[in-house]
Amino acid sequence: MTTNLAVFLNLLFIIGRILAIVLALIIGFNIWKQLKAIATELKKANGTMATPEADEKN
C-alpha cells in the first residue's frame, strides 16, 4: 500500500511540475506580447515618453 501511495504522490508531483512549467510559459508569453506592444508604442512616438492614455489602452 505504501508503494502505491508513493507512486501516486510522485505522479502528482510530476503533474504539478508540468503545470508550473506551462503556467510559466504562458505568463512569459503574455509579458513578451506586452513588451512588444510597448516597444511599438514607443516607436510610434519616435522615442518620446508614452502618454498615460496610451498605457490605459493596453
VOLO-203050 format. One record per residue (C-alpha): x, y, z. Coordinates in nm, 4 decimals, padded with zeros to 6 digits, always signed. Each point is the difference from the previous one (the first is absolute). Layout:
BEGIN
((X, Y, Z))
...
END
This chain:
BEGIN
((+00.0000, +00.0000, +00.0000))
((+00.2809, +00.2399, +00.0808))
((+00.1556, -00.0654, -00.3420))
((-00.3250, +00.0932, -00.1731))
((-00.0211, +00.3156, +00.2090))
((+00.3580, +00.0948, -00.0908))
((-00.0700, -00.0550, -00.3710))
((-00.3174, +00.2086, +00.0258))
((+00.1805, +00.2839, +00.1767))
((+00.2786, -00.0134, -00.2581))
((-00.2531, +00.0290, -00.2819))
((-00.1648, +00.2954, +00.1730))
((+00.3398, +00.1652, +00.0409))
((+00.0889, -00.0518, -00.3671))
((-00.3396, +00.1315, -00.1146))
((+00.0443, +00.3018, +00.2268))
((+00.3423, +00.0736, -00.1471))
((-00.1370, -00.0267, -00.3545))
((-00.2851, +00.2368, +00.0860))
((+00.2462, +00.2455, +00.1562))
((+00.2165, -00.0045, -00.3127))
((-00.3025, +00.0530, -00.2269))
((-00.1222, +00.2887, +00.2146))
((+00.3469, +00.1575, -00.0046))
((+00.0091, -00.0257, -00.3804))
((-00.3460, +00.1577, -00.0334))
((+00.0909, +00.2851, +00.2367))
((+00.3306, +00.0549, -00.1793))
((-00.1758, +00.0096, -00.3365))
((-00.2495, +00.2582, +00.1274))
((+00.2815, +00.2148, +00.1401))
((+00.1804, -00.0262, -00.3359))
((-00.3150, +00.1145, -00.1844))
((-00.0384, +00.2958, +00.2372))
((+00.3653, +00.0996, -00.0481))
((-00.0427, -00.0189, -00.3787))
((-00.3087, +00.2212, +00.0221))
((+00.1877, +00.2522, +00.2163))
((+00.2919, -00.0011, -00.2446))
((-00.2397, +00.0629, -00.2888))
((-00.1581, +00.2908, +00.1880))
((+00.3427, +00.1484, +00.0663))
((+00.0958, -00.0348, -00.3658))
((-00.3224, +00.1782, -00.0990))
((+00.0850, +00.2811, +00.2406))
((+00.3490, +00.0292, -00.1551))
((+00.1739, -00.0845, +00.3238))
((-00.1865, +00.2476, +00.2185))
((-00.1661, -00.1053, +00.3248))
((-00.3374, -00.1718, -00.0425))
((-00.3022, +00.1885, +00.1275))
((-00.2135, -00.1423, +00.2807))
((-00.2897, -00.0305, -00.2463))
((+00.2026, -00.2397, -00.2117))
((+00.0766, -00.2087, +00.3107))
((-00.3709, -00.0236, +00.0850))
((-00.0810, -00.1370, -00.3475))
((+00.2286, -00.2975, +00.0635))
END
